[in-house]
Amino acid sequence: MSLPCGTFSTRYEQAFAILRTKTHWAMMVGLFIVLVILPLFLSSHLLTVINIMLIVMIGVQGINIVTGYCGQINFGQAAFMAVGAYSSALLMNHFGLSFWLCLPAAGIMAALVGILFGIPSVRVKGLYLALVTLAAQFIIIYVIETPLQGVTGGQWALRTSAPKLWGITFDTQRELFYLITGITVLMTFFAKNLARTRVGRNLVAVRDNDIAAEVMGINIFRTKVLAFAICSFYAGVAGSLWAHYQRAFTTTDFSFMQSIWFVGMLIVGGMGTTLGPILGTIFITLLDQLVLWFTPAMITVLPALTAAQISSIAMFAFALVIIVFLVWEPRGLAHRWQIVKTSYRLWPFAY
């Protein structure tokens, strides 16, 4: 990573520090101040969009660990979110557990299911692994809707209550913003530090060349299964937040198309970076809101189009964006942001 002129590392702690300069610390403090005062000036609709975006961001961070760092394809992230959502809601409804116990329990339950479907990743790769995770998407939803119908309610909506802490009930968009933002920051911080540990280096080694990684002494089986477990844990936490945020949800909230959206967000943002899922989620969310904003105008200008055709415009725009990034910017917005930072630090001496 390029550093501003005059910034040097004299200790290993400095070389691996997340915040290196006073400018970094000032920007981080400014970001936290913005996050604290932002809900005071935003409407309920904008807070709803941001809250949903932050929950999705956690799920995309999980995919980044298994796909961006470890190189394993995952098309079943929405199903693992469903495991976390139903686990958290059922634990609270039937056992009376607090949300703060249901949240990690949902992540652990999703991680166990992720391990079950991650075991085949040792023997299969590429398209075959994609089919395994695709099967996980449909198998998990089928199990929730049919064999466990008496517990989960099947296709009927499962209701749960809002989180509580010290007598405060998080039942408004503003209060939920602070809760979801805090958990998102913690999960992002954990993902950032994971990439700098020995486990993170093992994941990258397996992604680059699993045979060479095994020759160097890395346990391929344990590394790949651990990647799926961590990815599913993130999905479980996101699912738990989704359940208590919506307070009434069904399996349709965790469709296969949602899993595709998650992978698309990672492609747009940039794989293998902590910033990628953040930028990708923000970009796709803004794109979706922009299409919704233009839809009424399009209906007025093009009255011959049906409602189904108008609704498909969002999917068309999403697919077009994915193609554009795959062709012209395959490393995503995070790489483009890195280029901008480097250019700023070197300007006007581009050499």
KEKE-3310 file (N, C-alpha, C; in steps of 0.2 Angstrom, whole numbers, plus 5000, padded with zeros to 4 digits):
npx = (5004:5003:5010:5008:5020:5034:5029:5033:5037:5042:5040:5033:5020:5016:5016:5006:4995:4978:4974:4984:4989:4988:4978:4970:4965:4958:4948:4941:4936:4928:4919:4912:4906:4897:4889:4882:4875:4868:4855:4846:4843:4837:4824:4811:4809:4822:4830:4825:4829:4843:4845:4841:4851:4863:4861:4861:4874:4882:4880:4886:4899:4902:4901:4912:4923:4923:4922:4930:4942:4945:4942:4931:4915:4899:4882:4872:4870:4858:4850:4857:4856:4842:4842:4849:4839:4827:4831:4835:4823:4814:4821:4819:4805:4801:4809:4811:4823:4835:4838:4851:4857:4851:4856:4871:4869:4861:4870:4880:4872:4869:4882:4885:4877:4882:4895:4891:4887:4899:4909:4909:4917:4930:4932:4926:4926:4925:4912:4905:4906:4898:4886:4884:4882:4871:4862:4861:4854:4841:4838:4838:4828:4818:4817:4814:4801:4794:4797:4800:4788:4779:4786:4792:4782:4780:4776:4770:4770:4782:4782:4791:4798:4804:4821:4828:4836:4842:4830:4826:4817:4820:4812:4809:4814:4825:4831:4834:4843:4855:4857:4859:4869:4880:4882:4886:4897:4906:4906:4912:4925:4930:4931:4940:4952:4953:4958:4971:4977:4984:4975:4968:4978:4980:4968:4969:4980:4975:4966:4974:4982:4978:4985:4999:4998:4994:5006:5014:5010:4998:4982:4970:4957:4952:4954:4945:4933:4932:4931:4919:4911:4913:4908:4895:4892:4892:4881:4871:4871:4867:4854:4847:4847:4839:4827:4822:4822:4812:4802:4792:4792:4795:4799:4801:4808:4821:4826:4832:4836:4840:4852:4860:4860:4868:4881:4883:4884:4896:4905:4904:4909:4921:4932:4940:4944:4940:4934:4927:4914:4907:4907:4901:4888:4882:4882:4874:4862:4859:4858:4846:4837:4837:4832:4819:4814:4814:4804:4790:4790:4794:4783:4774:4780:4781:4768:4764:4771:4770:4766:4774:4785:4790:4794:4804:4815:4824:4831:4837:4845:4853:4860:4866:4875:4883:4889:4896:4906:4913:4919:4926:4930:4936:4941:4933:4925:4933:4946:4947:4945:4957:4966:4963:4966:4980:4984:4981:4990:5002:5001:5008:5017:5017:5025)
npy = (4994:5011:5025:5042:5054:5055:5046:5033:5016:5009:4999:4983:4984:4996:4994:4985:4992:4998:5011:5023:5036:5053:5059:5049:5045:5056:5056:5045:5048:5058:5051:5043:5053:5058:5047:5047:5058:5058:5051:5060:5070:5063:5057:5045:5036:5036:5031:5019:5013:5014:5006:4993:4992:4991:4979:4970:4972:4966:4952:4952:4955:4943:4934:4939:4934:4920:4919:4930:4930:4916:4910:4902:4898:4904:4903:4903:4911:4919:4909:4904:4915:4914:4903:4909:4919:4912:4904:4914:4920:4909:4905:4916:4917:4905:4901:4912:4920:4933:4946:4948:4937:4928:4933:4930:4916:4913:4916:4906:4894:4895:4895:4881:4875:4880:4873:4860:4861:4866:4856:4848:4856:4853:4843:4847:4859:4876:4876:4865:4867:4878:4873:4865:4875:4881:4871:4871:4882:4880:4868:4871:4881:4873:4863:4872:4876:4864:4850:4856:4863:4863:4870:4881:4887:4886:4892:4903:4919:4922:4928:4940:4949:4966:4971:4973:4983:4987:4992:4999:4999:4994:5000:5009:5017:5026:5022:5008:5011:5015:5003:4993:4999:4999:4985:4982:4989:4983:4969:4972:4977:4965:4957:4964:4963:4949:4946:4950:4941:4924:4915:4922:4924:4911:4908:4916:4910:4898:4902:4907:4896:4881:4869:4872:4879:4868:4861:4869:4866:4870:4866:4861:4856:4860:4874:4878:4874:4881:4894:4893:4892:4904:4913:4909:4912:4926:4927:4922:4931:4943:4938:4937:4950:4955:4948:4953:4966:4967:4960:4952:4940:4929:4915:4919:4931:4927:4923:4914:4924:4934:4929:4930:4944:4947:4942:4949:4962:4960:4958:4971:4979:4974:4960:4952:4963:4973:4984:4983:4975:4985:4997:4991:4986:4999:5005:4997:4998:5011:5012:5004:5011:5023:5018:5015:5027:5033:5026:5030:5041:5034:5027:5036:5042:5031:5024:5012:5001:4987:4983:4973:4973:4986:4984:4975:4982:4986:4974:4973:4984:4981:4969:4974:4983:4974:4967:4977:4980:4968:4968:4981:4985:4974:4972:4979:4993:4996:4994:5004:5015:5014:5017:5031:5036:5034:5042:5054:5055:5055:5066:5082:5074:5062:5052)
npz = (5000:4995:5004:5011:5007:5018:5028:5037:5042:5057:5066:5067:5071:5066:5053:5050:5054:5054:5054:5050:5049:5055:5048:5044:5057:5060:5049:5053:5065:5061:5053:5063:5070:5060:5058:5070:5071:5059:5058:5064:5054:5043:5034:5038:5027:5021:5031:5032:5020:5022:5033:5029:5019:5027:5034:5023:5019:5029:5026:5013:5016:5022:5011:5004:5012:5009:4995:4990:4997:4999:4987:4984:4977:4981:4981:4989:5000:5004:5009:5020:5028:5030:5039:5050:5053:5056:5066:5076:5078:5083:5094:5102:5103:5108:5118:5125:5125:5126:5114:5112:5115:5106:5094:5092:5093:5082:5072:5075:5073:5059:5054:5057:5049:5037:5037:5035:5021:5016:5017:5005:4997:4997:4988:4976:4963:4956:4944:4949:4963:4963:4960:4971:4982:4976:4977:4991:4993:4989:4996:5010:5011:5007:5018:5028:5025:5023:5030:5043:5045:5056:5066:5061:5054:5040:5025:5030:5038:5050:5066:5077:5091:5094:5096:5113:5125:5141:5145:5134:5119:5103:5091:5082:5066:5068:5080:5077:5067:5074:5081:5071:5064:5073:5075:5062:5060:5069:5064:5051:5056:5061:5050:5043:5051:5051:5038:5040:5048:5052:5048:5038:5029:5025:5019:5007:5001:4998:4989:4979:4974:4978:4978:4979:4991:5000:4999:5006:5018:5023:5029:5018:5019:5031:5030:5020:5024:5036:5030:5024:5036:5043:5033:5033:5046:5046:5038:5046:5057:5050:5045:5058:5062:5052:5054:5067:5063:5053:5060:5055:5044:5029:5020:5007:5008:5007:4995:4980:4971:4979:4984:4972:4970:4981:4977:4965:4971:4977:4967:4960:4970:4973:4975:4988:4996:5011:5009:4997:4998:5005:4996:4985:4990:4993:4981:4972:4980:4979:4965:4963:4970:4962:4950:4955:4957:4945:4939:4939:4930:4919:4916:4913:4901:4893:4890:4884:4889:4900:4917:4921:4912:4916:4929:4927:4923:4933:4935:4923:4923:4933:4928:4917:4924:4930:4920:4914:4924:4925:4912:4911:4923:4932:4945:4953:4962:4974:4970:4960:4969:4976:4966:4964:4977:4977:4966:4971:4982:4976:4967:4962:4956:4946:4942)
capx = (5000:5007:5009:5010:5027:5036:5026:5037:5035:5048:5038:5028:5013:5014:5016:5000:4990:4973:4974:4991:4991:4983:4972:4966:4961:4953:4942:4937:4932:4922:4914:4908:4901:4892:4884:4878:4870:4864:4848:4842:4841:4835:4817:4810:4810:4829:4833:4823:4834:4850:4845:4841:4857:4868:4860:4864:4882:4885:4879:4890:4905:4903:4903:4919:4927:4923:4924:4935:4948:4946:4941:4925:4909:4893:4876:4867:4870:4852:4847:4860:4852:4836:4844:4849:4833:4822:4834:4834:4816:4812:4824:4816:4798:4799:4813:4812:4830:4836:4840:4858:4859:4849:4861:4877:4866:4859:4876:4883:4868:4870:4889:4885:4874:4887:4900:4888:4888:4906:4913:4910:4921:4937:4932:4923:4928:4922:4905:4902:4905:4892:4880:4883:4879:4864:4857:4860:4849:4834:4837:4837:4822:4813:4817:4810:4794:4790:4798:4799:4783:4776:4790:4793:4776:4780:4776:4766:4775:4784:4783:4795:4798:4810:4827:4828:4842:4842:4823:4825:4815:4822:4806:4809:4819:4831:4834:4836:4849:4860:4859:4862:4876:4885:4884:4889:4904:4910:4907:4917:4931:4932:4933:4947:4957:4953:4962:4978:4979:4986:4969:4967:4984:4979:4963:4972:4985:4971:4963:4979:4984:4977:4990:5005:4996:4995:5013:5017:5008:4991:4977:4966:4950:4951:4954:4939:4927:4932:4929:4911:4908:4913:4904:4888:4891:4890:4874:4867:4870:4862:4847:4845:4845:4833:4821:4820:4820:4805:4797:4787:4796:4794:4805:4802:4813:4828:4825:4839:4838:4844:4859:4863:4861:4874:4887:4884:4887:4903:4908:4904:4913:4928:4933:4946:4945:4935:4930:4923:4907:4904:4905:4896:4881:4880:4881:4868:4856:4858:4855:4839:4833:4837:4827:4812:4813:4812:4799:4784:4791:4794:4776:4771:4783:4780:4762:4763:4774:4766:4769:4779:4790:4793:4797:4810:4820:4829:4835:4841:4850:4858:4864:4871:4881:4888:4893:4901:4911:4917:4923:4930:4933:4934:4943:4928:4926:4938:4952:4947:4946:4964:4970:4962:4970:4987:4985:4981:4996:5008:5000:5008:5023:5014:5030)
capy = (5000:5017:5029:5048:5056:5056:5042:5027:5011:5008:4993:4979:4986:5002:4992:4982:4996:5000:5018:5025:5044:5058:5060:5043:5045:5062:5054:5040:5051:5062:5046:5041:5059:5058:5041:5048:5064:5057:5049:5066:5074:5059:5054:5038:5032:5035:5027:5012:5011:5013:5000:4987:4991:4989:4972:4967:4973:4961:4946:4953:4954:4935:4931:4941:4930:4913:4920:4935:4928:4909:4908:4897:4901:4903:4905:4901:4916:4921:4903:4904:4921:4912:4899:4914:4923:4908:4902:4919:4921:4904:4905:4922:4916:4898:4900:4918:4922:4940:4947:4948:4930:4925:4936:4925:4909:4913:4915:4899:4889:4896:4892:4874:4873:4881:4868:4854:4862:4867:4850:4845:4861:4850:4838:4850:4866:4879:4876:4860:4870:4883:4869:4863:4880:4882:4866:4873:4888:4877:4863:4875:4884:4867:4861:4877:4876:4858:4846:4860:4868:4864:4874:4888:4890:4885:4898:4908:4924:4921:4935:4940:4955:4970:4970:4977:4984:4992:4995:5003:4995:4997:4998:5014:5017:5029:5017:5003:5013:5014:4996:4990:5002:4997:4978:4982:4991:4977:4964:4974:4977:4958:4955:4968:4960:4942:4946:4951:4935:4918:4912:4926:4922:4904:4909:4919:4905:4893:4905:4908:4890:4876:4864:4875:4880:4861:4859:4873:4864:4872:4861:4863:4854:4865:4881:4879:4873:4887:4899:4893:4893:4911:4916:4907:4915:4932:4927:4921:4938:4947:4935:4938:4957:4955:4945:4957:4972:4966:4957:4947:4938:4923:4912:4923:4936:4924:4919:4913:4930:4938:4927:4932:4951:4948:4940:4955:4967:4959:4959:4978:4982:4972:4954:4952:4969:4974:4990:4981:4974:4992:5001:4987:4987:5006:5007:4993:5000:5018:5010:5001:5017:5027:5015:5016:5035:5035:5021:5033:5045:5030:5025:5042:5043:5025:5020:5006:4996:4984:4984:4968:4976:4991:4981:4971:4987:4986:4968:4974:4989:4977:4964:4978:4985:4968:4966:4983:4980:4962:4969:4986:4986:4967:4972:4983:5000:4996:4995:5011:5020:5013:5021:5038:5038:5034:5047:5060:5056:5057:5072:5082:5070:5056:5047)
capz = (5000:4995:5009:5009:5008:5025:5032:5037:5047:5061:5069:5063:5073:5062:5046:5049:5058:5050:5054:5050:5050:5059:5043:5045:5063:5059:5045:5056:5070:5058:5051:5068:5071:5055:5059:5076:5070:5053:5059:5066:5049:5038:5034:5039:5021:5019:5036:5030:5015:5025:5038:5025:5016:5031:5035:5017:5019:5033:5022:5007:5019:5023:5004:5002:5015:5006:4988:4989:5000:4999:4980:4984:4975:4986:4978:4994:5006:5007:5013:5027:5031:5033:5045:5056:5055:5059:5073:5081:5080:5087:5101:5106:5104:5112:5124:5129:5126:5124:5107:5112:5115:5099:5088:5091:5092:5075:5068:5076:5069:5052:5053:5057:5042:5032:5037:5032:5014:5014:5017:4998:4993:4997:4982:4970:4962:4950:4942:4953:4969:4963:4960:4978:4985:4973:4980:4998:4993:4988:5001:5016:5010:5007:5024:5032:5023:5023:5036:5049:5045:5062:5070:5057:5051:5033:5020:5033:5041:5057:5069:5083:5094:5093:5101:5119:5129:5146:5145:5128:5114:5096:5087:5077:5061:5071:5085:5074:5064:5079:5083:5065:5062:5078:5073:5055:5061:5073:5059:5046:5059:5062:5043:5041:5055:5049:5033:5042:5053:5049:5045:5032:5024:5023:5014:5001:4998:4995:4983:4973:4972:4983:4978:4982:4998:5003:4999:5011:5025:5025:5029:5014:5021:5037:5028:5016:5029:5040:5026:5024:5042:5044:5029:5035:5053:5044:5035:5052:5060:5045:5046:5064:5062:5047:5057:5072:5060:5050:5065:5052:5038:5026:5016:5001:5009:5006:4988:4976:4967:4984:4984:4966:4971:4985:4973:4961:4975:4979:4960:4959:4975:4972:4979:4992:5000:5016:5007:4992:5000:5007:4990:4981:4993:4992:4973:4970:4983:4975:4958:4964:4972:4956:4946:4958:4957:4938:4936:4938:4924:4913:4915:4909:4895:4889:4893:4881:4893:4905:4924:4922:4909:4919:4935:4924:4921:4938:4934:4917:4925:4938:4924:4913:4928:4932:4913:4913:4929:4923:4906:4911:4930:4935:4952:4957:4965:4978:4966:4957:4974:4978:4961:4966:4983:4975:4962:4976:4986:4971:4963:4955:4953:4944:4941)
cpx = (5004:5005:5011:5017:5029:5033:5030:5035:5042:5046:5033:5021:5011:5013:5009:4994:4984:4973:4981:4993:4986:4977:4967:4961:4956:4947:4938:4933:4926:4917:4909:4903:4895:4887:4880:4873:4866:4857:4843:4840:4838:4828:4817:4811:4818:4832:4831:4828:4841:4850:4845:4848:4863:4867:4863:4872:4885:4885:4885:4897:4907:4904:4910:4924:4928:4925:4930:4942:4950:4945:4935:4919:4903:4887:4870:4867:4863:4849:4851:4858:4846:4837:4845:4843:4828:4825:4834:4827:4813:4815:4821:4809:4797:4803:4814:4819:4830:4839:4848:4861:4857:4853:4867:4874:4864:4865:4880:4879:4869:4877:4889:4882:4879:4893:4898:4889:4894:4910:4914:4915:4928:4937:4930:4926:4924:4914:4902:4901:4899:4886:4878:4879:4872:4860:4856:4854:4842:4833:4835:4830:4816:4812:4813:4803:4790:4791:4797:4793:4779:4779:4790:4787:4775:4781:4772:4772:4776:4786:4787:4795:4804:4815:4826:4835:4841:4835:4822:4823:4817:4817:4805:4815:4826:4834:4837:4843:4855:4862:4862:4869:4881:4887:4888:4896:4909:4911:4912:4924:4934:4934:4939:4952:4958:4958:4969:4981:4982:4981:4968:4972:4983:4973:4965:4977:4981:4968:4968:4981:4984:4982:4997:5004:4997:5002:5017:5015:5001:4986:4971:4958:4948:4950:4947:4933:4926:4929:4921:4908:4908:4909:4896:4887:4889:4883:4869:4865:4865:4855:4844:4843:4839:4826:4818:4819:4813:4800:4791:4790:4794:4800:4806:4807:4820:4828:4832:4841:4842:4851:4863:4865:4867:4880:4888:4886:4894:4907:4909:4909:4920:4929:4940:4948:4939:4931:4925:4915:4903:4902:4900:4889:4878:4878:4875:4862:4854:4855:4848:4835:4832:4832:4820:4810:4811:4806:4792:4784:4791:4787:4772:4773:4781:4774:4761:4766:4770:4770:4775:4786:4794:4797:4804:4816:4826:4833:4839:4846:4855:4862:4868:4876:4886:4892:4898:4907:4916:4921:4928:4933:4932:4936:4938:4930:4931:4945:4952:4948:4954:4968:4969:4966:4978:4989:4985:4987:5002:5007:5004:5013:5020:5019:5032)
cpy = (5006:5022:5037:5050:5058:5051:5035:5022:5009:5001:4989:4981:4992:4999:4989:4986:4998:5007:5020:5032:5047:5059:5055:5043:5051:5060:5049:5043:5055:5057:5044:5047:5059:5053:5043:5053:5063:5056:5055:5070:5070:5057:5047:5033:5031:5031:5020:5009:5009:5007:4993:4986:4989:4982:4968:4967:4968:4954:4946:4952:4946:4932:4933:4936:4923:4914:4925:4933:4921:4907:4903:4901:4900:4907:4904:4905:4918:4915:4903:4910:4918:4907:4904:4917:4918:4905:4907:4920:4916:4904:4911:4920:4910:4898:4907:4921:4929:4940:4946:4941:4926:4927:4931:4918:4908:4912:4908:4894:4889:4893:4884:4871:4874:4876:4862:4855:4864:4861:4848:4850:4858:4846:4841:4857:4869:4878:4870:4863:4875:4879:4866:4868:4882:4877:4868:4878:4884:4871:4866:4878:4878:4864:4865:4876:4870:4853:4850:4865:4869:4869:4881:4891:4889:4891:4904:4913:4922:4927:4934:4947:4959:4969:4975:4978:4989:4995:4999:4998:4998:4995:5004:5014:5020:5025:5011:5004:5012:5007:4992:4992:4999:4989:4978:4984:4986:4971:4966:4975:4970:4956:4958:4965:4953:4942:4947:4946:4929:4915:4916:4925:4915:4904:4911:4914:4900:4895:4905:4901:4885:4871:4866:4877:4873:4859:4863:4871:4867:4867:4864:4862:4859:4872:4882:4878:4879:4893:4899:4894:4900:4915:4915:4911:4923:4932:4926:4927:4942:4945:4937:4946:4958:4953:4950:4964:4972:4964:4953:4946:4931:4921:4916:4929:4934:4920:4919:4920:4935:4936:4930:4940:4951:4947:4946:4961:4967:4960:4967:4981:4980:4966:4955:4958:4970:4980:4988:4979:4981:4996:4997:4987:4994:5007:5003:4996:5007:5017:5008:5007:5022:5024:5016:5023:5036:5031:5025:5038:5040:5028:5030:5043:5037:5021:5014:5000:4994:4985:4979:4970:4982:4989:4977:4976:4987:4980:4969:4979:4985:4972:4968:4981:4980:4967:4971:4982:4974:4964:4975:4987:4979:4967:4977:4990:5001:4997:5002:5016:5020:5018:5029:5040:5038:5040:5054:5061:5057:5063:5078:5078:5063:5050:5043)
cpz = (5000:5001:5007:5011:5015:5030:5032:5043:5050:5065:5065:5065:5068:5055:5045:5052:5052:5049:5055:5052:5054:5054:5044:5051:5063:5055:5049:5062:5067:5055:5057:5070:5066:5056:5065:5075:5063:5053:5061:5060:5043:5039:5036:5033:5020:5025:5035:5025:5018:5029:5034:5021:5020:5033:5029:5017:5023:5029:5016:5010:5020:5016:5002:5006:5011:4999:4987:4991:4999:4991:4979:4982:4980:4983:4983:5000:5009:5011:5020:5031:5034:5039:5051:5058:5058:5066:5078:5083:5084:5094:5105:5108:5108:5118:5128:5130:5123:5117:5107:5113:5108:5094:5087:5090:5085:5071:5069:5072:5062:5050:5053:5051:5036:5032:5034:5024:5012:5014:5009:4994:4993:4990:4976:4969:4957:4950:4947:4960:4969:4963:4967:4982:4983:4976:4987:4998:4993:4994:5008:5016:5010:5014:5029:5031:5024:5029:5043:5049:5051:5067:5067:5055:5043:5029:5024:5037:5048:5060:5075:5085:5092:5098:5107:5122:5134:5146:5139:5122:5107:5091:5082:5072:5064:5076:5082:5070:5068:5080:5077:5063:5067:5076:5067:5056:5064:5068:5054:5049:5060:5055:5041:5045:5053:5043:5034:5047:5049:5045:5038:5027:5021:5018:5007:4998:4995:4989:4977:4970:4978:4984:4981:4990:5003:5004:5005:5018:5027:5024:5024:5016:5026:5035:5024:5020:5033:5036:5025:5030:5044:5040:5031:5042:5051:5042:5041:5056:5056:5045:5052:5064:5057:5050:5063:5069:5057:5055:5062:5045:5036:5023:5009:5002:5008:5000:4985:4973:4972:4984:4978:4967:4976:4981:4968:4965:4976:4972:4959:4964:4974:4977:4982:4996:5005:5013:5001:4993:5002:5001:4986:4983:4992:4985:4971:4973:4980:4968:4958:4966:4966:4951:4948:4957:4950:4935:4935:4931:4918:4911:4911:4902:4890:4891:4890:4885:4898:4912:4924:4918:4912:4925:4933:4923:4926:4937:4928:4919:4929:4933:4920:4917:4929:4925:4913:4918:4927:4917:4908:4918:4934:4943:4956:4959:4970:4975:4963:4963:4976:4973:4963:4972:4981:4971:4966:4980:4982:4968:4966:4952:4952:4943:4948)
residu = (MET:SER:LEU:PRO:CYS:GLY:THR:PHE:SER:THR:ARG:TYR:GLU:GLN:ALA:PHE:ALA:ILE:LEU:ARG:THR:LYS:THR:HIS:TRP:ALA:MET:MET:VAL:GLY:LEU:PHE:ILE:VAL:LEU:VAL:ILE:LEU:PRO:LEU:PHE:LEU:SER:SER:HIS:LEU:LEU:THR:VAL:ILE:ASN:ILE:MET:LEU:ILE:VAL:MET:ILE:GLY:VAL:GLN:GLY:ILE:ASN:ILE:VAL:THR:GLY:TYR:CYS:GLY:GLN:ILE:ASN:PHE:GLY:GLN:ALA:ALA:PHE:MET:ALA:VAL:GLY:ALA:TYR:SER:SER:ALA:LEU:LEU:MET:ASN:HIS:PHE:GLY:LEU:SER:PHE:TRP:LEU:CYS:LEU:PRO:ALA:ALA:GLY:ILE:MET:ALA:ALA:LEU:VAL:GLY:ILE:LEU:PHE:GLY:ILE:PRO:SER:VAL:ARG:VAL:LYS:GLY:LEU:TYR:LEU:ALA:LEU:VAL:THR:LEU:ALA:ALA:GLN:PHE:ILE:ILE:ILE:TYR:VAL:ILE:GLU:THR:PRO:LEU:GLN:GLY:VAL:THR:GLY:GLY:GLN:TRP:ALA:LEU:ARG:THR:SER:ALA:PRO:LYS:LEU:TRP:GLY:ILE:THR:PHE:ASP:THR:GLN:ARG:GLU:LEU:PHE:TYR:LEU:ILE:THR:GLY:ILE:THR:VAL:LEU:MET:THR:PHE:PHE:ALA:LYS:ASN:LEU:ALA:ARG:THR:ARG:VAL:GLY:ARG:ASN:LEU:VAL:ALA:VAL:ARG:ASP:ASN:ASP:ILE:ALA:ALA:GLU:VAL:MET:GLY:ILE:ASN:ILE:PHE:ARG:THR:LYS:VAL:LEU:ALA:PHE:ALA:ILE:CYS:SER:PHE:TYR:ALA:GLY:VAL:ALA:GLY:SER:LEU:TRP:ALA:HIS:TYR:GLN:ARG:ALA:PHE:THR:THR:THR:ASP:PHE:SER:PHE:MET:GLN:SER:ILE:TRP:PHE:VAL:GLY:MET:LEU:ILE:VAL:GLY:GLY:MET:GLY:THR:THR:LEU:GLY:PRO:ILE:LEU:GLY:THR:ILE:PHE:ILE:THR:LEU:LEU:ASP:GLN:LEU:VAL:LEU:TRP:PHE:THR:PRO:ALA:MET:ILE:THR:VAL:LEU:PRO:ALA:LEU:THR:ALA:ALA:GLN:ILE:SER:SER:ILE:ALA:MET:PHE:ALA:PHE:ALA:LEU:VAL:ILE:ILE:VAL:PHE:LEU:VAL:TRP:GLU:PRO:ARG:GLY:LEU:ALA:HIS:ARG:TRP:GLN:ILE:VAL:LYS:THR:SER:TYR:ARG:LEU:TRP:PRO:PHE:ALA:TYR)
# end
